[in-house]
């Protein structure tokens, strides 16, 4: 399982969960710390302003530990309605495009999948990621206008 943190400029952090493991509140809270460090390294100026942080509402992400680390990192957490995959950019934008790219490939092992996925993600230009954020804004606006119903495209 991959957890990908990204913004309108590109990849901030990719984490691959060890095969057979589960993302817990503690694990995810540690990822937030790694994300903050990666942001400092890659986008230093952004940490001087509010960082709007968007995630779905899976239990590990909404745990007290995760919410505390997010708040302590200085991130402003955007509310995500009860799980709507059409408002989670990884679900409606990033991973479908990655899956399409990898469709039909045969992989020798997990490391081969990780190498291929990471390579593809890192190769995408800034416009690709910017378009993903713009798509989120359009979906979010549409969701509000239809009172929270699903909003595919």
N, C-alpha and C positions, 0 to 999 in steps of 0.2 A: 504494500500500500504506500502510495506517495502522498505527502502533504506538500503543497506548493504555495509559497507566499510570493505574491507578485503585485506590481502596481502598474501604472500607466507607462513606466519606463522599461519594465522588464522583470526578470526573475530576481527576487530578493534572496530566497532560500528554498532549497528542495531537501526534504527529508524522506528517507525510505525506511519504513518500519521493518524490523527484522521479521522474516517469515514466521508465521505462527503466533506473533505477538498481537497485543491489543493496545489501542491508544486509550490511555487513562487520563484523568485530570492532571495527575502529576507529570506524566510524559508530555502532555500538551503544554502545560505551564513551562516546562523546560524548553520546549520549542519556541515559545513566545520570547523567552530570554535570548535564544539563538537568533531569532528574527530581529530583535532589537539590535543585537550586536552586528548583524549583517547589514541592517539599515544604516547604522553608524558608519560602517566601512564603505558601503556602496552609495549612500545617499545622505551623507553627513548633514547637509543643509536642511533636510526634511525634519530632522529631529528638533530643530529650533522652533518649528511650528507644530500645531496639532496634527497628529497622524490619524486620519480616519481609518478605523480598523473594521473590516467587514468579514464576517464568518457566518456559517450556518449555525443552527442551534442543536447540533449533536451533543449528547450529554457530556462528553469530555471537554468540549469547548465552552460549555455553560457552567461547568463546575465552579465552586467557590474559589478553588486554587487558581484556575485559569483566569477568571474575572479579576481576581486580585492582582495577578501578575500583569495583566493587560492594563489595568488602571495604574499600577506602579510604574509601568513603562512609559506612561504619559500618553498612551493611545486613547483616542475617543472611540469607544465601541458603538458601531451603528446597530440598532435593533434589527433583528431578522425575525420576520413573522414565523409562526410555527412552520416547520420544515417545508419550504417551497423550493424545489430544485431549480425552478425557472428564475430564481433570484440569487442563486449561488454561482458566481462566475466560473468556478472550476467545473461545475456540473453542466452548465449550458454552453460554455464557450471553450475553455482550455482543454479539458479531458476529451470531449467529443472530437476535437481537431487532432489531438494526439492519437486517439484510437483510430481515426480514419487513416492517418499516416502509417500506423503500425499494422493495419489490417492485412492479413494474409502472410505476415512474416512468421518465420519459425525461429524460436530462440532456444539456445542450448541450455540456459539456466537463468536464474534470477539476475545474476550479474550482467548478462547479455541484455536483458530487458532494461535494466537500470542504465546501462551505457547508452543504449539507443534512445530511451526516453529523455535522459538528461541532455544528450547531444541535440535532439530536436528542440527541446525547450530553450536551450541556450542559443540556438541558431536563429530563433525568431527575432525580428527587428522590433524597434520601439513602436512602430505603427501597429503591429500585431497586438501588442498589449494595450495600447491606447484604445484601439477599436473594441477590445474586450470590456474596458471600463466604460466606454460610451454605450455599449450594449446594455450594461448593467443599469446605467442611468435611464435609458429608454424603458427597460423592463420595470424598473422601480416606479417610474412615473405612471406607466400603464397599470401596474398592480394597484396603485393608489386610486386611479380613476375608476377601476372596476370593483373597488371595495375589498381588495385582498384575494380575489379569485385568481386561479392559475392564468398565466399570461404568455404562453408559448410565443416566441418571436415577437 
